[in-house]
Amino acid sequence: MEIKKQSSLCGELAVPGDKSISHRAVMFGSLAKGTTRISHFLTGADCLSTISCFRKMGIDIQNSQDEVLVHGKGLHGLTVPSEVLDVGNSGTTTRLISGILAGQDFVSELNGDASIQKRPMKRIMTPLTAMGAEIESIKGNGCAPLRITGKKLHAIRYASPVASAQVKSCVLLAGMYSDGVTSVTEPVLSRNHTELMLNFFGAHVKTSGTTASIQPEPILECRDVTVPGDISSAAYFIAAGLLTPGSEILLKNVGINPTRDGMLRVCQAMGADITLLNVRSQGEPTADLLVRTSTLRGTTIEGEIIPTLIDELPMLAVMAAFADGQTVIRDAQELKVKESDRIAVMTENLARMGADITPAEDGMIINGGRPLHGAEIDSHSDHRIAMSFAVAGTICDGTLTIKNGDCVNISYPEFYKDLYSLGDNSLF
């Protein structure tokens, strides 16, 4: 994929549905009674993996262009899969579905691609084992493939060592099958889509500070779910609009959940011109974002804000390279265990473009303001790396080439088409 410099980016976009919410709508709809209707569902490869897994457990799911219909069978309606559940590249599918499988009365196996087979699963195996689950890393390395033998589960109070919505959600979902109230306490609050949506479906989840707790054996009822635009997908167009001269982009119906809006807060600290319009809420708060070209300055990104923007940090690193002054990213060691080691990959690729960037154990230091030039970028088949550097390619001098650029299909199949639609020069 070759990307060329643009003189401006202008127009209006509705970014794809939120990936996190799309996953959960299918999962919870499968465990609910009746037919759940999901509109603006993200049809990226990750969410399609979730649909595939639940179909293999006896759930009838119809996926059309306009909506997804999930014909749920209730909390105990899943049936033993006749084959391995293929999670593809999706960490969300793997970790959340493990909590559900731990409470079933059958044995199941989960496996995925080469990337998922390297991602740490001990972080869910530990609490699930404490609840009485039998979960085995088949290769003995704490990663997928996993074999899960469903058991009667016990309620626990789990203090998670990491702020991870996937770990929290896994434990809460297992808690639905336990013998009492199950709670999870995080070091700082991670995204709360699971808590909001479980309550929307009829579960009883309470939140106090960084602790979420769930009552067992809820009766989940079907719902109509409208998925807001994914702020993680919007992040690329926010960055492109801020950095490309003479740009103005309107992003419609973007989710601005406070546990996910760290990107907007950091942009504000960097001097970004972003206006929130038509702010509203239907369970999840949303807004239209008007983004205009801005002169950005460096900032420090650390502490409690990190879980609210962990997926946006590659894009923020690119923005920092174009901003004036120094940007420091700390407390983000989680980047090392994503689809790629994003600290190493961002450092390697930005340096190739001429950036002054130094990796750290838990982040990176970027001295911005140096002119960047085109280069050959290795995405390491990581969709967020590919999209971040596609944006860099619209701003830097020369042509930027992205190896394995089609990995954007994981979360945003129409990404290059949408980016092209805003430009005044041919991108490719």
C-alpha beads as a LAMMPS data file, in Angstrom:
LAMMPS data file: protein, C-alpha beads

428 atoms
427 bonds

1 atom types
1 bond types

-500.0 500.0 xlo xhi
-500.0 500.0 ylo yhi
-500.0 500.0 zlo zhi

Masses

1 110.0

Atoms # bond

1 1 1 0.000 0.000 0.000
2 1 1 1.516 3.339 -1.085
3 1 1 0.339 6.605 0.475
4 1 1 1.154 10.063 -0.893
5 1 1 1.169 13.510 0.659
6 1 1 -2.101 15.479 0.659
7 1 1 -2.503 19.239 0.483
8 1 1 -5.751 19.109 2.510
9 1 1 -8.401 16.720 3.821
10 1 1 -12.025 17.857 3.878
11 1 1 -15.416 16.232 4.181
12 1 1 -17.767 14.267 6.401
13 1 1 -17.489 10.653 7.567
14 1 1 -19.400 8.154 9.672
15 1 1 -16.732 5.807 11.002
16 1 1 -17.545 2.108 11.524
17 1 1 -19.304 0.860 14.617
18 1 1 -17.372 0.493 17.841
19 1 1 -15.480 -2.815 17.873
20 1 1 -15.761 -3.355 21.635
21 1 1 -19.506 -2.738 21.655
22 1 1 -20.118 -4.847 18.521
23 1 1 -18.388 -7.854 20.149
24 1 1 -20.426 -7.513 23.324
25 1 1 -23.750 -7.039 21.562
26 1 1 -23.325 -10.410 19.823
27 1 1 -22.163 -12.168 22.996
28 1 1 -24.856 -10.808 25.291
29 1 1 -27.529 -11.193 22.624
30 1 1 -26.576 -14.863 22.346
31 1 1 -27.080 -15.306 26.108
32 1 1 -30.345 -13.355 26.160
33 1 1 -33.867 -14.604 25.523
34 1 1 -35.312 -13.580 22.170
35 1 1 -33.927 -11.757 19.137
36 1 1 -31.438 -8.929 19.599
37 1 1 -31.197 -6.458 16.709
38 1 1 -27.842 -4.749 16.203
39 1 1 -27.490 -1.798 13.846
40 1 1 -24.232 -0.122 12.729
41 1 1 -22.396 -3.352 13.591
42 1 1 -18.699 -3.441 12.757
43 1 1 -18.175 -6.097 10.078
44 1 1 -14.398 -6.255 10.588
45 1 1 -12.690 -9.631 10.852
46 1 1 -12.480 -9.559 14.665
47 1 1 -16.219 -9.149 15.192
48 1 1 -16.969 -11.740 12.524
49 1 1 -14.837 -14.156 14.581
50 1 1 -17.178 -13.596 17.528
51 1 1 -20.214 -14.323 15.339
52 1 1 -18.552 -17.492 14.046
53 1 1 -17.796 -18.773 17.552
54 1 1 -21.384 -18.366 18.764
55 1 1 -22.799 -19.912 15.610
56 1 1 -20.655 -22.980 16.361
57 1 1 -22.362 -23.130 19.784
58 1 1 -25.852 -23.298 18.309
59 1 1 -26.809 -19.614 18.073
60 1 1 -28.625 -18.530 14.904
61 1 1 -27.108 -15.198 13.808
62 1 1 -28.176 -13.426 10.631
63 1 1 -25.741 -10.826 9.345
64 1 1 -27.088 -8.519 6.641
65 1 1 -25.889 -5.161 5.352
66 1 1 -28.335 -3.233 7.551
67 1 1 -28.381 -5.177 10.808
68 1 1 -27.322 -8.272 12.709
69 1 1 -30.052 -10.440 14.240
70 1 1 -28.975 -12.642 17.148
71 1 1 -31.532 -15.268 18.139
72 1 1 -30.515 -15.820 21.738
73 1 1 -31.191 -18.964 23.759
74 1 1 -30.705 -17.657 27.288
75 1 1 -27.856 -17.900 29.753
76 1 1 -27.695 -21.702 29.557
77 1 1 -28.640 -22.168 25.897
78 1 1 -25.213 -22.714 24.327
79 1 1 -24.414 -26.183 22.975
80 1 1 -21.100 -28.021 22.727
81 1 1 -19.183 -26.890 19.617
82 1 1 -18.347 -29.648 17.166
83 1 1 -14.997 -28.038 16.294
84 1 1 -12.369 -25.671 17.645
85 1 1 -13.654 -22.117 18.166
86 1 1 -11.534 -19.968 15.846
87 1 1 -11.039 -16.494 17.364
88 1 1 -8.865 -15.266 14.490
89 1 1 -6.851 -12.229 15.560
90 1 1 -9.283 -11.135 18.279
91 1 1 -8.053 -10.808 21.848
92 1 1 -11.482 -9.517 22.895
93 1 1 -13.197 -12.636 21.572
94 1 1 -10.639 -14.903 23.235
95 1 1 -10.711 -13.378 26.691
96 1 1 -14.414 -12.571 26.990
97 1 1 -15.678 -15.845 25.590
98 1 1 -13.381 -17.722 28.002
99 1 1 -15.371 -16.319 30.922
100 1 1 -18.598 -17.569 29.345
101 1 1 -17.168 -20.995 28.462
102 1 1 -15.828 -21.494 31.994
103 1 1 -19.395 -21.817 33.285
104 1 1 -20.771 -24.183 30.622
105 1 1 -21.363 -27.922 31.012
106 1 1 -19.118 -28.898 28.118
107 1 1 -15.490 -28.877 26.964
108 1 1 -14.358 -26.398 24.305
109 1 1 -11.148 -25.343 22.627
110 1 1 -10.143 -21.851 21.464
111 1 1 -7.461 -21.067 18.931
112 1 1 -6.561 -18.268 16.538
113 1 1 -3.859 -16.877 14.277
114 1 1 -0.127 -16.661 14.949
115 1 1 -0.518 -13.314 16.735
116 1 1 -3.208 -14.525 19.141
117 1 1 -1.047 -17.546 19.983
118 1 1 1.556 -15.156 21.441
119 1 1 -0.757 -12.946 23.502
120 1 1 -0.852 -13.484 27.286
121 1 1 -3.804 -15.498 28.587
122 1 1 -2.559 -16.188 32.120
123 1 1 -4.211 -12.890 33.072
124 1 1 -7.606 -14.573 32.588
125 1 1 -6.534 -18.107 33.483
126 1 1 -5.593 -17.001 37.017
127 1 1 -8.978 -15.573 38.100
128 1 1 -10.970 -18.242 36.254
129 1 1 -8.972 -20.976 37.980
130 1 1 -9.642 -19.259 41.321
131 1 1 -13.371 -19.532 40.513
132 1 1 -13.033 -23.286 40.020
133 1 1 -12.732 -23.324 36.242
134 1 1 -10.523 -25.802 34.440
135 1 1 -8.623 -23.901 31.760
136 1 1 -5.471 -25.190 30.105
137 1 1 -2.946 -23.624 27.775
138 1 1 -2.501 -26.600 25.443
139 1 1 1.124 -25.687 24.646
140 1 1 1.838 -24.902 28.287
141 1 1 3.024 -21.356 27.541
142 1 1 0.114 -19.356 28.978
143 1 1 -1.224 -18.563 25.496
144 1 1 -3.768 -19.962 23.056
145 1 1 -4.735 -22.580 22.084
146 1 1 -6.835 -23.013 25.223
147 1 1 -8.913 -25.978 26.388
148 1 1 -11.731 -25.017 28.770
149 1 1 -13.705 -27.605 30.726
150 1 1 -16.837 -25.952 32.033
151 1 1 -17.478 -26.234 35.777
152 1 1 -19.781 -24.954 38.504
153 1 1 -18.066 -21.703 39.452
154 1 1 -17.515 -19.981 42.780
155 1 1 -17.831 -16.241 43.347
156 1 1 -14.574 -14.376 44.037
157 1 1 -13.372 -10.874 44.789
158 1 1 -10.589 -10.407 42.294
159 1 1 -7.947 -7.682 42.497
160 1 1 -6.658 -7.429 38.942
161 1 1 -2.986 -6.476 38.614
162 1 1 -3.728 -4.796 35.264
163 1 1 -6.356 -2.265 34.203
164 1 1 -7.870 -4.343 31.425
165 1 1 -11.461 -4.296 30.241
166 1 1 -10.919 -7.745 28.751
167 1 1 -9.820 -9.242 32.090
168 1 1 -12.587 -7.446 33.982
169 1 1 -15.209 -8.553 31.467
170 1 1 -14.003 -12.148 31.504
171 1 1 -14.418 -12.366 35.279
172 1 1 -17.803 -10.608 35.296
173 1 1 -19.131 -12.913 32.576
174 1 1 -17.939 -15.960 34.506
175 1 1 -19.600 -14.405 37.549
176 1 1 -22.988 -14.825 35.874
177 1 1 -22.478 -18.590 36.295
178 1 1 -21.113 -18.444 39.862
179 1 1 -22.693 -19.141 43.256
180 1 1 -22.632 -15.566 44.568
181 1 1 -21.650 -11.972 43.910
182 1 1 -18.395 -11.727 41.925
183 1 1 -16.349 -8.524 41.898
184 1 1 -13.287 -7.187 40.094
185 1 1 -11.138 -4.318 41.367
186 1 1 -8.693 -2.660 38.959
187 1 1 -5.705 -0.411 39.700
188 1 1 -7.382 2.260 37.537
189 1 1 -10.690 2.192 35.687
190 1 1 -10.691 0.536 32.257
191 1 1 -13.427 0.901 29.622
192 1 1 -16.854 0.042 31.007
193 1 1 -18.826 -1.154 27.977
194 1 1 -19.456 -4.551 29.581
195 1 1 -20.975 -3.057 32.733
196 1 1 -23.218 -0.681 30.775
197 1 1 -24.421 -3.250 28.270
198 1 1 -24.972 -6.085 30.748
199 1 1 -27.253 -3.796 32.748
200 1 1 -29.001 -2.781 29.521
201 1 1 -29.714 -6.482 28.858
202 1 1 -31.080 -6.963 32.376
203 1 1 -28.126 -8.082 34.493
204 1 1 -27.343 -6.544 37.882
205 1 1 -23.892 -4.940 37.748
206 1 1 -22.823 -2.333 40.283
207 1 1 -19.790 -0.068 40.060
208 1 1 -18.041 1.706 42.914
209 1 1 -14.769 3.448 42.120
210 1 1 -12.617 0.902 40.271
211 1 1 -14.658 -2.092 41.497
212 1 1 -17.418 -3.730 39.452
213 1 1 -19.593 -6.527 40.856
214 1 1 -22.253 -8.774 39.323
215 1 1 -25.119 -10.835 40.712
216 1 1 -25.252 -14.460 39.497
217 1 1 -27.818 -16.047 37.189
218 1 1 -29.306 -12.918 35.591
219 1 1 -32.176 -13.267 33.146
220 1 1 -30.961 -11.424 30.059
221 1 1 -33.605 -10.119 27.657
222 1 1 -33.172 -9.292 23.965
223 1 1 -32.570 -5.664 23.076
224 1 1 -32.197 -3.347 20.097
225 1 1 -28.606 -2.088 20.060
226 1 1 -27.354 0.837 17.969
227 1 1 -23.567 0.739 17.960
228 1 1 -21.899 4.183 18.080
229 1 1 -18.967 5.026 15.842
230 1 1 -15.669 3.676 17.175
231 1 1 -13.482 6.413 18.645
232 1 1 -10.458 4.193 17.993
233 1 1 -11.301 4.304 14.276
234 1 1 -12.132 8.007 14.445
235 1 1 -8.681 8.649 15.952
236 1 1 -6.976 8.309 12.555
237 1 1 -9.173 10.958 10.965
238 1 1 -8.868 13.199 14.008
239 1 1 -5.091 13.055 13.606
240 1 1 -5.243 13.490 9.838
241 1 1 -7.499 16.544 10.143
242 1 1 -5.324 18.144 12.816
243 1 1 -2.028 17.599 11.007
244 1 1 -2.835 18.100 7.308
245 1 1 -2.827 21.813 6.332
246 1 1 -6.142 23.407 5.353
247 1 1 -8.253 20.517 6.637
248 1 1 -11.744 20.338 8.128
249 1 1 -13.377 16.966 8.850
250 1 1 -16.756 16.235 10.467
251 1 1 -16.942 12.791 12.101
252 1 1 -20.518 11.723 12.772
253 1 1 -21.917 9.799 15.763
254 1 1 -18.658 8.946 17.524
255 1 1 -18.734 7.248 20.930
256 1 1 -17.299 9.511 23.649
257 1 1 -17.633 7.204 26.652
258 1 1 -15.468 8.747 29.438
259 1 1 -13.561 5.455 29.785
260 1 1 -12.586 5.729 26.100
261 1 1 -12.165 9.455 25.429
262 1 1 -8.508 9.829 26.439
263 1 1 -7.628 10.568 22.811
264 1 1 -9.779 13.700 22.910
265 1 1 -8.289 14.829 26.229
266 1 1 -4.715 14.419 24.989
267 1 1 -5.550 16.223 21.744
268 1 1 -6.907 19.114 23.814
269 1 1 -3.672 19.198 25.838
270 1 1 -1.729 19.307 22.551
271 1 1 -3.700 22.370 21.367
272 1 1 -6.114 20.647 18.991
273 1 1 -9.111 22.412 17.463
274 1 1 -11.878 19.835 18.021
275 1 1 -15.494 20.840 18.620
276 1 1 -18.099 18.420 19.983
277 1 1 -21.493 18.895 18.327
278 1 1 -24.861 17.205 18.838
279 1 1 -23.835 15.519 22.100
280 1 1 -26.382 12.862 23.099
281 1 1 -26.713 9.551 24.923
282 1 1 -28.543 6.272 24.343
283 1 1 -26.765 4.204 26.979
284 1 1 -23.430 5.177 25.398
285 1 1 -22.688 8.912 24.967
286 1 1 -21.977 10.046 21.397
287 1 1 -21.175 13.277 19.554
288 1 1 -20.221 14.630 16.153
289 1 1 -16.594 15.795 16.099
290 1 1 -15.553 18.803 14.012
291 1 1 -11.779 18.662 13.477
292 1 1 -9.718 21.512 12.010
293 1 1 -6.020 21.878 11.230
294 1 1 -4.052 22.829 14.348
295 1 1 -0.509 23.551 15.477
296 1 1 0.158 20.835 18.022
297 1 1 2.594 20.858 20.940
298 1 1 4.171 18.002 22.854
299 1 1 2.691 16.674 26.084
300 1 1 3.069 13.919 28.682
301 1 1 0.736 10.917 28.481
302 1 1 0.786 8.780 31.613
303 1 1 -1.097 7.333 34.569
304 1 1 -4.842 6.860 34.734
305 1 1 -5.488 8.152 31.217
306 1 1 -3.558 5.278 29.599
307 1 1 -6.377 2.660 29.685
308 1 1 -8.725 5.191 28.052
309 1 1 -6.524 5.480 24.945
310 1 1 -4.360 2.353 24.821
311 1 1 -5.413 1.554 21.227
312 1 1 -4.870 5.147 20.119
313 1 1 -1.264 5.411 21.347
314 1 1 0.301 4.424 17.991
315 1 1 -1.603 7.280 16.327
316 1 1 -0.656 9.652 19.146
317 1 1 3.000 8.708 18.672
318 1 1 2.768 9.763 15.025
319 1 1 1.066 13.009 16.041
320 1 1 3.860 13.639 18.561
321 1 1 6.475 13.301 15.817
322 1 1 4.809 16.172 13.930
323 1 1 4.123 18.299 17.037
324 1 1 6.405 20.989 18.450
325 1 1 8.462 19.946 21.462
326 1 1 8.759 16.705 23.410
327 1 1 6.087 14.103 24.078
328 1 1 6.606 11.437 26.742
329 1 1 4.462 8.297 26.899
330 1 1 4.694 6.339 30.158
331 1 1 2.847 3.515 31.964
332 1 1 1.982 1.896 28.634
333 1 1 3.802 -1.440 28.891
334 1 1 0.527 -3.024 27.717
335 1 1 1.555 -1.897 24.217
336 1 1 4.129 -4.689 24.172
337 1 1 1.494 -7.444 24.246
338 1 1 -0.944 -6.165 21.628
339 1 1 -1.170 -7.521 18.054
340 1 1 2.500 -6.542 17.851
341 1 1 5.016 -5.042 20.268
342 1 1 3.769 -1.555 19.477
343 1 1 6.573 0.206 21.341
344 1 1 9.228 -1.530 19.243
345 1 1 7.283 -1.300 15.981
346 1 1 6.407 2.397 16.335
347 1 1 9.985 3.254 17.288
348 1 1 11.465 1.308 14.387
349 1 1 9.112 2.726 11.756
350 1 1 9.072 6.362 12.908
351 1 1 12.885 6.331 13.046
352 1 1 12.901 5.146 9.423
353 1 1 10.909 8.265 8.547
354 1 1 13.438 10.522 10.288
355 1 1 11.732 10.985 13.654
356 1 1 13.664 11.506 16.890
357 1 1 12.144 8.729 19.005
358 1 1 13.539 6.664 21.867
359 1 1 11.816 3.513 23.202
360 1 1 11.318 2.933 26.912
361 1 1 10.224 -0.133 28.847
362 1 1 6.754 1.343 29.305
363 1 1 6.447 3.798 26.427
364 1 1 8.536 6.171 24.323
365 1 1 10.037 9.649 24.172
366 1 1 9.449 11.637 20.985
367 1 1 11.099 14.944 20.149
368 1 1 8.788 16.368 17.550
369 1 1 9.045 18.987 14.864
370 1 1 11.585 17.314 12.593
371 1 1 10.577 16.946 8.927
372 1 1 9.563 13.359 8.165
373 1 1 9.972 11.609 4.830
374 1 1 8.445 8.592 3.156
375 1 1 9.831 5.131 3.841
376 1 1 8.895 1.469 3.669
377 1 1 6.931 0.642 6.817
378 1 1 6.428 -2.875 8.179
379 1 1 2.970 -3.084 9.791
380 1 1 3.768 -6.466 11.361
381 1 1 0.172 -7.242 10.305
382 1 1 -1.065 -4.933 13.074
383 1 1 -4.096 -2.949 11.906
384 1 1 -3.465 0.019 14.219
385 1 1 0.134 0.317 13.041
386 1 1 -0.948 0.273 9.380
387 1 1 -3.630 2.939 9.860
388 1 1 -1.365 5.188 11.939
389 1 1 1.302 5.225 9.253
390 1 1 -1.245 5.708 6.469
391 1 1 -2.079 8.995 8.199
392 1 1 1.642 9.805 8.478
393 1 1 1.911 9.207 4.736
394 1 1 -0.645 11.931 3.974
395 1 1 1.560 14.491 5.758
396 1 1 5.211 13.524 5.184
397 1 1 7.269 14.299 2.097
398 1 1 7.547 11.601 -0.552
399 1 1 5.760 8.270 -0.754
400 1 1 5.165 5.997 2.235
401 1 1 4.831 2.257 1.572
402 1 1 3.073 -0.025 4.064
403 1 1 3.835 -3.751 4.007
404 1 1 0.806 -5.954 4.769
405 1 1 -1.422 -2.902 4.683
406 1 1 -4.537 -5.023 4.164
407 1 1 -4.484 -5.958 7.864
408 1 1 -6.788 -2.948 8.387
409 1 1 -9.609 -5.394 7.535
410 1 1 -9.422 -6.577 11.148
411 1 1 -11.208 -3.457 12.390
412 1 1 -11.839 -1.087 9.465
413 1 1 -12.253 -2.708 6.018
414 1 1 -13.172 0.608 4.346
415 1 1 -10.288 2.583 5.897
416 1 1 -8.288 3.389 2.765
417 1 1 -11.445 4.189 0.789
418 1 1 -12.586 6.612 3.496
419 1 1 -9.171 8.243 3.731
420 1 1 -9.097 8.603 -0.053
421 1 1 -12.556 10.220 -0.026
422 1 1 -11.255 13.171 2.029
423 1 1 -8.156 13.927 -0.032
424 1 1 -7.641 16.206 -2.997
425 1 1 -4.769 14.132 -4.417
426 1 1 -4.757 10.435 -5.307
427 1 1 -3.594 8.615 -2.196
428 1 1 -2.366 5.518 -3.958

Bonds

1 1 1 2
2 1 2 3
3 1 3 4
4 1 4 5
5 1 5 6
6 1 6 7
7 1 7 8
8 1 8 9
9 1 9 10
10 1 10 11
11 1 11 12
12 1 12 13
13 1 13 14
14 1 14 15
15 1 15 16
16 1 16 17
17 1 17 18
18 1 18 19
19 1 19 20
20 1 20 21
21 1 21 22
22 1 22 23
23 1 23 24
24 1 24 25
25 1 25 26
26 1 26 27
27 1 27 28
28 1 28 29
29 1 29 30
30 1 30 31
31 1 31 32
32 1 32 33
33 1 33 34
34 1 34 35
35 1 35 36
36 1 36 37
37 1 37 38
38 1 38 39
39 1 39 40
40 1 40 41
41 1 41 42
42 1 42 43
43 1 43 44
44 1 44 45
45 1 45 46
46 1 46 47
47 1 47 48
48 1 48 49
49 1 49 50
50 1 50 51
51 1 51 52
52 1 52 53
53 1 53 54
54 1 54 55
55 1 55 56
56 1 56 57
57 1 57 58
58 1 58 59
59 1 59 60
60 1 60 61
61 1 61 62
62 1 62 63
63 1 63 64
64 1 64 65
65 1 65 66
66 1 66 67
67 1 67 68
68 1 68 69
69 1 69 70
70 1 70 71
71 1 71 72
72 1 72 73
73 1 73 74
74 1 74 75
75 1 75 76
76 1 76 77
77 1 77 78
78 1 78 79
79 1 79 80
80 1 80 81
81 1 81 82
82 1 82 83
83 1 83 84
84 1 84 85
85 1 85 86
86 1 86 87
87 1 87 88
88 1 88 89
89 1 89 90
90 1 90 91
91 1 91 92
92 1 92 93
93 1 93 94
94 1 94 95
95 1 95 96
96 1 96 97
97 1 97 98
98 1 98 99
99 1 99 100
100 1 100 101
101 1 101 102
102 1 102 103
103 1 103 104
104 1 104 105
105 1 105 106
106 1 106 107
107 1 107 108
108 1 108 109
109 1 109 110
110 1 110 111
111 1 111 112
112 1 112 113
113 1 113 114
114 1 114 115
115 1 115 116
116 1 116 117
117 1 117 118
118 1 118 119
119 1 119 120
120 1 120 121
121 1 121 122
122 1 122 123
123 1 123 124
124 1 124 125
125 1 125 126
126 1 126 127
127 1 127 128
128 1 128 129
129 1 129 130
130 1 130 131
131 1 131 132
132 1 132 133
133 1 133 134
134 1 134 135
135 1 135 136
136 1 136 137
137 1 137 138
138 1 138 139
139 1 139 140
140 1 140 141
141 1 141 142
142 1 142 143
143 1 143 144
144 1 144 145
145 1 145 146
146 1 146 147
147 1 147 148
148 1 148 149
149 1 149 150
150 1 150 151
151 1 151 152
152 1 152 153
153 1 153 154
154 1 154 155
155 1 155 156
156 1 156 157
157 1 157 158
158 1 158 159
159 1 159 160
160 1 160 161
161 1 161 162
162 1 162 163
163 1 163 164
164 1 164 165
165 1 165 166
166 1 166 167
167 1 167 168
168 1 168 169
169 1 169 170
170 1 170 171
171 1 171 172
172 1 172 173
173 1 173 174
174 1 174 175
175 1 175 176
176 1 176 177
177 1 177 178
178 1 178 179
179 1 179 180
180 1 180 181
181 1 181 182
182 1 182 183
183 1 183 184
184 1 184 185
185 1 185 186
186 1 186 187
187 1 187 188
188 1 188 189
189 1 189 190
190 1 190 191
191 1 191 192
192 1 192 193
193 1 193 194
194 1 194 195
195 1 195 196
196 1 196 197
197 1 197 198
198 1 198 199
199 1 199 200
200 1 200 201
201 1 201 202
202 1 202 203
203 1 203 204
204 1 204 205
205 1 205 206
206 1 206 207
207 1 207 208
208 1 208 209
209 1 209 210
210 1 210 211
211 1 211 212
212 1 212 213
213 1 213 214
214 1 214 215
215 1 215 216
216 1 216 217
217 1 217 218
218 1 218 219
219 1 219 220
220 1 220 221
221 1 221 222
222 1 222 223
223 1 223 224
224 1 224 225
225 1 225 226
226 1 226 227
227 1 227 228
228 1 228 229
229 1 229 230
230 1 230 231
231 1 231 232
232 1 232 233
233 1 233 234
234 1 234 235
235 1 235 236
236 1 236 237
237 1 237 238
238 1 238 239
239 1 239 240
240 1 240 241
241 1 241 242
242 1 242 243
243 1 243 244
244 1 244 245
245 1 245 246
246 1 246 247
247 1 247 248
248 1 248 249
249 1 249 250
250 1 250 251
251 1 251 252
252 1 252 253
253 1 253 254
254 1 254 255
255 1 255 256
256 1 256 257
257 1 257 258
258 1 258 259
259 1 259 260
260 1 260 261
261 1 261 262
262 1 262 263
263 1 263 264
264 1 264 265
265 1 265 266
266 1 266 267
267 1 267 268
268 1 268 269
269 1 269 270
270 1 270 271
271 1 271 272
272 1 272 273
273 1 273 274
274 1 274 275
275 1 275 276
276 1 276 277
277 1 277 278
278 1 278 279
279 1 279 280
280 1 280 281
281 1 281 282
282 1 282 283
283 1 283 284
284 1 284 285
285 1 285 286
286 1 286 287
287 1 287 288
288 1 288 289
289 1 289 290
290 1 290 291
291 1 291 292
292 1 292 293
293 1 293 294
294 1 294 295
295 1 295 296
296 1 296 297
297 1 297 298
298 1 298 299
299 1 299 300
300 1 300 301
301 1 301 302
302 1 302 303
303 1 303 304
304 1 304 305
305 1 305 306
306 1 306 307
307 1 307 308
308 1 308 309
309 1 309 310
310 1 310 311
311 1 311 312
312 1 312 313
313 1 313 314
314 1 314 315
315 1 315 316
316 1 316 317
317 1 317 318
318 1 318 319
319 1 319 320
320 1 320 321
321 1 321 322
322 1 322 323
323 1 323 324
324 1 324 325
325 1 325 326
326 1 326 327
327 1 327 328
328 1 328 329
329 1 329 330
330 1 330 331
331 1 331 332
332 1 332 333
333 1 333 334
334 1 334 335
335 1 335 336
336 1 336 337
337 1 337 338
338 1 338 339
339 1 339 340
340 1 340 341
341 1 341 342
342 1 342 343
343 1 343 344
344 1 344 345
345 1 345 346
346 1 346 347
347 1 347 348
348 1 348 349
349 1 349 350
350 1 350 351
351 1 351 352
352 1 352 353
353 1 353 354
354 1 354 355
355 1 355 356
356 1 356 357
357 1 357 358
358 1 358 359
359 1 359 360
360 1 360 361
361 1 361 362
362 1 362 363
363 1 363 364
364 1 364 365
365 1 365 366
366 1 366 367
367 1 367 368
368 1 368 369
369 1 369 370
370 1 370 371
371 1 371 372
372 1 372 373
373 1 373 374
374 1 374 375
375 1 375 376
376 1 376 377
377 1 377 378
378 1 378 379
379 1 379 380
380 1 380 381
381 1 381 382
382 1 382 383
383 1 383 384
384 1 384 385
385 1 385 386
386 1 386 387
387 1 387 388
388 1 388 389
389 1 389 390
390 1 390 391
391 1 391 392
392 1 392 393
393 1 393 394
394 1 394 395
395 1 395 396
396 1 396 397
397 1 397 398
398 1 398 399
399 1 399 400
400 1 400 401
401 1 401 402
402 1 402 403
403 1 403 404
404 1 404 405
405 1 405 406
406 1 406 407
407 1 407 408
408 1 408 409
409 1 409 410
410 1 410 411
411 1 411 412
412 1 412 413
413 1 413 414
414 1 414 415
415 1 415 416
416 1 416 417
417 1 417 418
418 1 418 419
419 1 419 420
420 1 420 421
421 1 421 422
422 1 422 423
423 1 423 424
424 1 424 425
425 1 425 426
426 1 426 427
427 1 427 428
